[in-house]
Amino acid sequence: MLNYLKELIINDCEATFENLELLLKYTPNLKIFSIFIISDMNMFDGIRWQKLIESLLKHLIIFKFYFQDEKFEKPMEKLNKSQRFQNDFYHKQHQWYTNLEIYTRTSTIYTIPYERKNYELTFNTNKHGYLWMKNSNVFDNVKILTLTTKLIVNNAEYYFKNVESLILRCYSHENFYENDDKSDLNSTKIELLRTIVNLSNIKHLTIDNDIYLTSSLFLDLLKELPNVSSLKIDEDQLMKIFDNIELCEYLNENIKKLEIFSAQFFDKRIFLNKMTKF
């Protein structure tokens, strides 16, 4: 059966490169191959992939991948390995292009357009690749965007057209222990959001509990997101808004689904009493 297979998708694979080679020996007629792997630096070797494709997948037309590695290699070593995907075999012969992102703790290389639905835009990211233009289609497949507030800046180099769920955080997972990564949300950043994300497409909003947000700023944020009908917020944040009548009315009229995550020690009686305002 594998001999006649035309398309193969491998998600969250933990196999070694050697095991993949054994599998792909039985799929010589593949035309579309998609693979998404985390924590295997061997997958970053473009020359090794080239040799595999030339010998085993001679009919391959579309090659999509997402490789993430958590090893602590030097940035230049990661960059040198990723550049092996930049030769004529990938660019001229097949028109396969990649982006490399080097974070504090991990690195990721992926074909473009980016294929996964989730994307986290983090601070302290070194970006290398064929296409990082604001008007490109690199991130058109992203539906769930996690955005660190420090990256809401003027003249941002990225734009997300089709995001449906927006998660706002003060810290990224990559930079959680770096104090200078914190940046609160303010009126200027709320206005700049529209230069990064197509706000009219967003239906769900999550606000991290570390973000300092007054009730007036919260209302301003919601007004920039006219189609948000689902909200996830912690109790501390929610308690701040109950004294703002306009905000309460706005939430009551527009939010159809409310998800609350709570602190372990929280006075539920006070909270439930406040909730009667909705």
C-alpha positions in Angstrom: 0.0 0.0 0.0 2.8 2.5 0.9 4.3 2.1 -2.6 1.2 3.9 -4.1 1.0 6.6 -1.5 0.9 10.1 -2.9 0.7 12.2 0.2 2.2 11.7 3.7 1.7 13.9 6.8 3.7 13.1 10.0 2.7 15.1 13.1 4.6 15.3 16.4 7.0 12.6 15.4 9.7 11.3 17.7 11.5 9.1 15.2 15.1 9.5 14.3 16.3 10.6 10.9 17.4 7.0 10.3 14.0 5.6 11.1 12.4 8.1 8.7 14.8 7.0 5.9 13.6 3.4 6.5 10.0 4.4 6.2 10.4 6.6 3.1 12.1 3.8 1.2 8.6 2.3 0.9 7.0 5.5 -0.4 8.8 6.2 -3.7 5.8 7.8 -5.3 5.1 10.5 -2.8 4.2 13.9 -4.3 3.4 15.7 -1.0 5.3 15.2 2.2 4.6 17.2 5.4 6.5 16.6 8.7 6.5 18.4 12.0 9.1 17.4 14.6 10.2 19.0 17.9 13.6 18.3 19.7 15.8 16.8 17.0 18.6 18.9 15.7 19.5 16.3 13.1 16.4 17.4 11.1 18.0 20.8 10.5 20.5 19.2 8.1 19.4 20.4 4.6 22.1 18.4 2.8 20.9 15.2 4.4 17.3 15.9 3.4 18.5 16.8 -0.2 20.2 13.4 -0.5 17.2 11.6 0.9 14.8 13.3 -1.5 17.1 12.8 -4.6 17.4 9.1 -3.8 14.1 8.1 -2.3 11.5 10.7 -3.2 12.1 11.5 -6.8 8.5 12.5 -7.6 8.2 14.9 -4.6 6.6 18.2 -5.5 5.6 19.7 -2.2 7.8 19.5 0.9 6.5 21.1 4.1 8.2 20.9 7.5 8.5 22.4 10.9 11.5 21.4 13.0 12.2 22.7 16.5 15.3 22.0 18.6 15.9 22.7 22.3 19.6 22.0 22.4 21.9 24.8 23.6 24.0 25.3 20.4 25.6 28.6 19.6 23.4 30.8 17.2 26.0 30.6 14.4 26.1 26.8 14.5 22.3 26.8 14.1 22.5 29.4 11.3 25.1 27.4 9.4 23.0 24.3 9.6 19.9 26.1 8.4 21.7 27.6 5.4 22.0 24.2 3.9 18.3 24.6 3.0 19.2 27.7 1.0 21.0 26.1 -2.0 19.8 25.8 -5.7 18.2 22.4 -5.0 15.7 24.0 -2.7 15.3 27.4 -4.2 15.8 27.0 -8.0 14.8 23.4 -8.6 11.9 23.1 -6.2 11.0 26.7 -5.0 11.1 25.5 -1.4 11.9 28.4 1.0 12.5 28.4 4.7 12.6 30.8 7.7 14.9 30.2 10.8 14.0 31.6 14.2 16.6 31.5 16.9 15.3 32.1 20.4 16.9 32.2 23.8 16.3 28.5 24.5 15.2 27.0 21.3 15.4 27.3 17.5 12.9 26.6 14.8 13.2 26.2 11.0 10.1 25.9 8.8 9.0 26.0 5.2 7.0 29.0 4.2 4.2 29.7 4.2 4.1 28.7 7.9 1.9 25.6 8.1 0.9 25.4 11.8 -2.2 27.1 13.2 -0.4 28.2 16.4 2.3 30.8 16.5 4.0 32.7 19.4 5.6 36.0 18.6 8.3 36.4 21.2 11.0 39.0 22.1 14.7 38.3 21.5 14.2 36.3 18.3 16.8 36.3 15.6 15.1 35.8 12.3 16.8 34.6 9.2 15.3 33.4 5.9 13.9 34.1 2.5 10.9 36.1 3.4 10.0 38.3 6.3 8.0 41.0 4.6 4.8 42.5 6.0 2.8 42.1 2.9 3.8 38.4 2.4 1.6 35.3 3.0 4.1 33.7 5.4 1.6 33.6 8.3 -1.7 33.3 6.5 -2.3 29.9 8.1 -2.0 31.1 11.7 -5.3 31.1 13.5 -4.1 31.3 17.1 -1.5 34.0 17.9 0.3 34.5 21.2 1.7 38.0 21.3 4.2 39.4 23.9 3.2 43.0 24.6 6.7 44.3 24.2 6.5 43.4 20.5 3.6 45.7 19.8 5.7 48.4 18.2 5.5 50.8 15.3 6.8 49.6 12.0 6.6 45.9 12.9 7.9 43.6 10.3 5.2 41.0 10.6 1.4 40.9 9.9 -1.2 38.2 10.7 -4.2 38.4 8.4 -6.3 35.4 9.5 -5.9 35.1 13.3 -9.1 34.1 15.1 -7.8 33.8 18.6 -5.4 36.4 20.2 -3.5 35.7 23.4 -1.8 38.7 25.0 1.1 38.1 27.4 3.6 40.2 29.3 6.2 37.4 29.1 7.0 34.8 26.5 7.9 31.2 27.5 11.4 31.9 26.1 12.0 35.0 28.2 10.0 34.3 31.4 12.9 34.9 33.7 14.2 38.0 32.0 12.8 41.1 33.8 13.4 43.4 30.9 10.9 41.4 28.8 7.9 42.9 30.7 5.9 45.6 29.0 2.4 46.6 30.0 -0.4 47.3 27.6 -1.1 51.0 27.1 -3.3 53.1 24.8 -0.5 53.5 22.2 0.1 49.7 22.0 -3.7 49.1 21.7 -3.8 51.4 18.7 -0.7 49.7 17.2 -2.2 46.3 17.4 -4.0 46.8 14.1 -0.7 47.2 12.3 0.3 43.7 13.4 -3.0 41.7 13.4 -6.2 41.9 11.4 -8.4 42.8 14.4 -11.7 42.5 12.6 -11.1 38.7 12.2 -10.5 37.9 15.9 -13.3 36.1 17.7 -11.6 35.0 20.9 -9.4 37.0 23.3 -7.2 35.8 26.2 -5.6 38.2 28.5 -2.7 37.0 30.6 -2.9 37.6 34.4 0.5 39.4 34.4 -0.8 42.2 32.2 -1.7 45.4 34.0 -4.9 46.7 32.5 -7.3 49.3 33.8 -11.0 49.1 33.1 -10.8 52.0 30.6 -7.9 50.5 28.7 -9.7 47.2 28.7 -12.7 48.9 27.1 -10.5 50.5 24.5 -9.0 47.2 23.7 -12.4 45.5 23.2 -13.6 48.3 21.0 -10.6 47.6 18.7 -11.8 44.0 18.5 -15.4 44.4 17.2 -16.1 40.7 16.6 -14.7 39.2 19.8 -17.5 37.2 21.5 -15.3 34.9 23.6 -13.1 36.1 26.5 -10.7 34.3 28.7 -9.5 36.2 31.7 -8.4 35.6 35.3 -10.5 36.7 38.3 -8.2 39.4 39.4 -8.4 41.1 36.0 -12.2 40.6 35.9 -12.7 42.1 39.4 -11.2 45.4 38.2 -13.8 46.1 35.6 -17.0 45.8 37.7 -17.0 49.4 38.7 -16.9 50.6 35.1 -20.6 50.6 34.0 -19.9 51.2 30.4 -17.5 48.3 30.3 -19.9 46.0 32.1 -22.6 46.9 29.6 -20.2 46.3 26.7 -19.3 42.9 28.0 -22.9 42.0 28.7 -23.9 42.9 25.1 -21.0 41.4 23.2 -19.4 38.5 25.1 -21.2 35.3 24.7 -18.6 33.0 26.2 -16.6 33.9 29.3 -13.8 31.6 30.6 -12.3 32.5 34.0 -9.1 31.1 35.4 -8.8 31.7 39.1 -6.1 32.0 41.8 -6.0 29.3 44.4 -6.9 31.6 47.2 -9.7 33.8 46.0 -12.8 35.0 47.8 -15.5 33.4 45.7 -18.3 35.1 47.6 -17.1 38.6 46.7 -16.6 37.5 43.1 -20.0 36.0 42.7 -21.6 39.1 44.2 -19.8 41.2 41.6 -20.8 38.9 38.8 -24.5 39.8 39.4 -23.8 43.1 37.5 -23.7 41.2 34.2 
